[in-house]
Amino acid sequence: MANNEITFSDKKFIVSKTDLKGKITYGNALFLSISGYQESELIGASHNILRHPDVPKLVFKLLWDYIQTGKEIFAYIKNKTKQGDYYWVYAHVTASMDNNGKIIGYHSVRRKPKVAALETIIPLYNALLAAEKSGGIAASQKLLDTQLAQLGKTYDEFIFTL
């Protein structure tokens, strides 16, 4: 695996859409380019094809807990490319609704994260991963809840202040 960091302009956005199960239905040109996959390889594939093992499972649990109820979420995600490289994003994920307000899929717009935010996120994710290794997602959740309580912030407040 190459394991090199790929970056992109802070003036560009990575956009993708998925169905209700997380299968990719659309990806913009930057999404295709940075991921290293051809469109034919991504459309219909599970979005977790990009999942990097450095991101705690808890982060994805939170993401799904939010979006399946129609709430938007912002999260820092480290993705892996087809070639084994990686790239960090600040993701905004929302539910896509039909005219009756029924969730029909999900839409994610990702931008380049601030370096200062990653200086907080990376050690936090390392601690959450260690907790998951010893006690599963429940241990990771307990650690995150404890840290947020010490800061006096909700998850959303914490993410927005980075």
N, C-alpha and C positions, 0 to 999 in steps of 0.2 A: 504494500500500500504506500502511496506517495505521501499522504498526510501533510500536505502543504496548505497553508491558508490562502484562500481565494478571497479577494475583496472586490467590491464594486462601488461605483460612484454614489455619493450621498444625494445626488440629484436623480437617481434612477430607482424604480420600484420593481420588485419581483411580485408577480400576480399569478395566482392559481385558483382554480375552483375545483370542488369535489362534490360527489354525490353524498347521500346520507351515510354511507359506509366508509367514506374517506377515499374513495377511488377517484383519481384525477380525471376531470372532464375538460379542463382547459389549463394552459400555461402560456404566459406571454414569452416573447423572444428572450428576455433576460433570464427567465426561469429555465428555459431550455439550455441556453448558453452556459450559465453558471453551473447547472447540475451536471452537464456533460452528457445528458441523455438526448436521444432523438425524440421528437414528438410521438412517434409510433411506439416507443418504449414506455413513455409516461402515461399517455391517455389510456385509461382503464386500469392502470397500476395503482396499488395502494400508496397513499401519500407517505406512508412510513418507509418506502423505498429509500427515502432521504434521511431516515432517522440515524443520528449519530449516537453511539453508546455513551458519550460524555453528558448527555442530557438525561436527567433523572426521569423515571417513569411517572413520577408524581406530576411533573410539568404537563405531560400529555393527558394525565387523568384530569387535572384542573381544566385544561383546554376543552376536553370533551364534556366535562360537567357544565362548563359555562355555555358552550355553543349549542348543546342539545336542548337547553332550556331557552334558547333565543337570546342569551346575553352575549355581548361582545367580550373579547379578551385580548389583552396585550401580553406578549411573552417574548423572552429572549430564547432563541433556538439556535443550536449549532447543528447544521445539516452536513451530510456527507455527499460527495459527488460520486459519479460512476467510477471515476479514476481513483477514488480513495482519498481525495483531498477534502477539505472542509471549508465552510463559510458560515459566519454568524449573521443572524438577522434579528431585527426587532419586528415581530409579527403582530399584525392586527387581524384577528380572525372573527368573522361574523357569520351568522346564519343568513342564507338566502331564502326569501319567503315568496310564496305565490300571492295572488290577489286576495286570498282569504286569510292570509297570515300564517299559513302552514309552512313549516320548514321543508324546503325541497333540496337543500344542499348547503354548502359552505363556501365562503369566499375569503381568501387571505391576501393581504397586501403587506409586503415585507420591505423594510428599508434597512440601510446600513446602520448598525447600532453605534452608539457613542462608545469610544474606548473607555471612558471613565465608568460607564455603566457595566461594561464587561469586567472591569477590575473588581466590582462587587459581585457580579453574577457568577463568575467562574469559581471563586472559592466557595460560594454558597452551593453551587451545583455539586462541587466535589464533596462537600459535607453531606448533602442530601443523598448522593450516590453511596457514600460509605454507610449511611443509615439504612438505605435500601438493601445493601449487601448483607447487613446483619439482621435487619428486622422487617424487611419488605417495605411496601409503600406506606403502611401504617406508621412505621418508624420515621420515614421521611416526612410524612405529613405532620407528625408530632413535633419534629425538629423545626419545620417551617413555621408551624403555629407558635412555637415558643419564641422563635426569633422575631416574628411579626409582633407578638405581644410585648416583647422587650422594646421594640421600636415604637409601639403604640400606633401601629398602622395596619390597615387591611392589606391583602395581597395587591389590590388595585392601587392603593395609595403608595405602597412600596415601589411598585413598578413605575408609576408615573413620576416619582421623585428621583429616579436614577438619572 
